[in-house]
Amino acid sequence: MRRYFGLKEIILLGILFVGGIVLYFVFQQIFMLIMSGITLLLTLAVVLLYLYTGKRQFKEEFLARDTRKWTITFDENEYAIETHEKNGEESFTEVRDYTQVDRIALRKDRIFLYTSPATIYYIKKENMTSGNYEDLVLFIKEKFHPMKFKMKQKKSMQFPYNPLGPKT
């Protein structure tokens, strides 16, 4: 959620809300107060909807299927995620290329693989069954593009913005 609703958005909504309240008291226009309330209610509704759908997905994905663990293996060209469901009785393997990772966060004791905005896998140092954690970190740094490790990326935009890309 922090990816879509960060500090900039909170500051902007705060300015809009406070601005609406100030305009209400300056111009005595009830419309400004109504618009401020609608802005606040819509923001609250979207946040609550996001939390509700996240909990619902968790219940459907993990509790209903009884997912117990994931086994992540790395190869020279790709990585595989094996999901063990129904208390380990069923397993499904998903093979992905190294370019199909959205972001990676390396910490002292765990690695976070963001395969999409809603799907995060993590590897804990103490849960590794084979290999060395430090070697895995070095391998990941070697195989993945350096931009994958930057959690925030700035998009270079030209004015006027051209959606078709730069002129060649």
C-alpha positions in Angstrom: 0.0 0.0 0.0 2.9 2.3 0.7 3.8 2.1 -3.0 0.5 3.8 -4.0 -0.3 5.8 -0.9 2.8 7.4 0.5 3.9 10.5 2.3 3.3 12.8 -0.7 -0.3 11.6 -1.1 -1.0 12.1 2.6 0.5 15.6 2.5 -1.5 16.5 -0.6 -4.8 15.2 1.0 -4.0 17.1 4.2 -3.4 20.3 2.3 -6.7 19.8 0.3 -8.6 19.1 3.5 -7.2 22.0 5.5 -7.5 24.2 2.5 -11.2 23.3 2.2 -11.8 24.1 5.9 -9.9 27.4 5.6 -11.9 28.4 2.5 -15.1 27.5 4.3 -14.3 29.9 7.1 -13.0 32.7 4.8 -15.8 32.7 2.2 -18.6 31.1 4.3 -19.2 28.6 1.5 -20.7 25.3 2.7 -19.7 23.8 -0.6 -16.0 23.9 0.5 -16.8 22.1 3.7 -18.8 19.4 1.8 -16.0 18.9 -0.7 -13.4 18.5 2.1 -15.6 15.9 3.8 -16.1 14.0 0.6 -12.3 14.0 0.0 -11.7 12.6 3.5 -14.5 10.0 3.2 -13.4 8.8 -0.3 -9.8 8.4 1.0 -10.9 6.5 4.0 -13.2 4.3 1.9 -10.3 3.4 -0.5 -8.0 2.6 2.3 -10.6 0.4 4.0 -11.4 -1.3 0.7 -7.6 -2.0 0.2 -7.3 -3.5 3.7 -10.5 -5.6 3.2 -9.4 -7.0 -0.1 -5.9 -7.8 1.3 -7.3 -9.8 4.2 -9.7 -11.5 1.9 -6.9 -12.5 -0.5 -4.9 -13.8 2.5 -7.8 -16.0 3.6 -8.3 -17.4 0.1 -4.7 -17.9 -0.7 -3.2 -19.2 2.5 -5.9 -20.3 5.0 -8.3 -22.0 2.5 -5.5 -23.7 0.7 -3.6 -24.5 3.9 -0.3 -23.2 2.5 2.5 -24.1 4.8 5.8 -23.1 3.1 7.5 -22.1 -0.1 10.8 -23.5 -1.5 12.7 -21.0 -3.6 15.6 -22.3 -5.7 17.9 -20.2 -7.8 19.5 -21.3 -11.1 21.9 -19.6 -13.5 19.1 -18.3 -15.7 15.9 -18.4 -13.6 14.5 -19.1 -10.2 11.7 -21.4 -9.1 9.1 -21.0 -6.4 7.5 -24.2 -5.1 4.3 -23.7 -3.1 3.4 -26.5 -0.7 -0.4 -26.6 -0.1 -2.8 -28.8 1.9 -0.3 -29.4 4.6 2.4 -30.3 2.1 0.4 -32.9 0.2 0.2 -30.8 -3.0 2.9 -28.7 -4.5 3.0 -26.3 -7.4 6.1 -24.9 -9.0 6.4 -21.5 -10.7 9.5 -20.9 -12.8 10.4 -17.2 -13.4 13.1 -15.4 -15.2 15.3 -12.9 -13.2 13.8 -10.0 -15.1 10.3 -10.8 -13.7 11.1 -9.5 -10.3 9.7 -6.1 -9.4 12.0 -5.1 -6.5 14.4 -6.8 -4.1 15.2 -5.7 -0.5 18.3 -7.1 1.1 18.4 -7.1 4.9 20.9 -8.5 7.5 18.7 -11.5 8.2 16.3 -11.8 5.3 15.7 -11.1 1.6 12.4 -9.8 0.2 11.5 -10.6 -3.4 8.7 -8.4 -4.7 7.4 -10.3 -7.7 4.4 -8.0 -8.1 3.0 -5.2 -6.0 0.8 -7.7 -4.1 3.1 -10.7 -4.0 6.1 -10.7 -1.7 8.3 -13.7 -0.9 11.0 -13.6 1.8 13.9 -15.7 2.6 15.0 -15.8 6.3 18.6 -16.5 7.1 17.7 -19.1 9.7 15.2 -20.9 7.4 17.7 -21.7 4.7 18.0 -25.4 4.2 21.1 -25.4 2.0 23.8 -22.9 1.1 25.2 -19.9 2.8 23.2 -16.7 3.3 26.1 -14.4 2.4 26.7 -16.4 -0.8 23.1 -16.1 -1.7 23.2 -12.3 -1.3 26.2 -12.1 -3.5 24.6 -14.3 -6.1 21.4 -12.2 -6.1 23.4 -9.0 -6.5 25.2 -10.6 -9.5 22.1 -11.9 -11.2 19.5 -9.1 -10.8 19.7 -5.7 -12.4 20.9 -3.0 -10.0 17.7 -1.0 -10.4 15.8 -3.8 -8.8 17.4 -3.0 -5.5 16.2 0.6 -5.5 12.8 0.7 -3.8 11.8 4.1 -5.3 12.6 5.0 -8.8 12.3 8.5 -10.3 10.9 8.6 -13.7 12.6 11.1 -16.0 9.9 13.2 -17.6 10.3 15.9 -20.2 8.1 18.9 -20.5 5.8 18.7 -22.4 5.3 15.1 -21.5 5.3 12.8 -24.5 3.5 9.5 -23.8 5.0 8.0 -26.9 8.6 8.4 -25.6 11.5 10.6 -26.6 11.8 11.7 -30.2 14.6 9.9 -32.1 
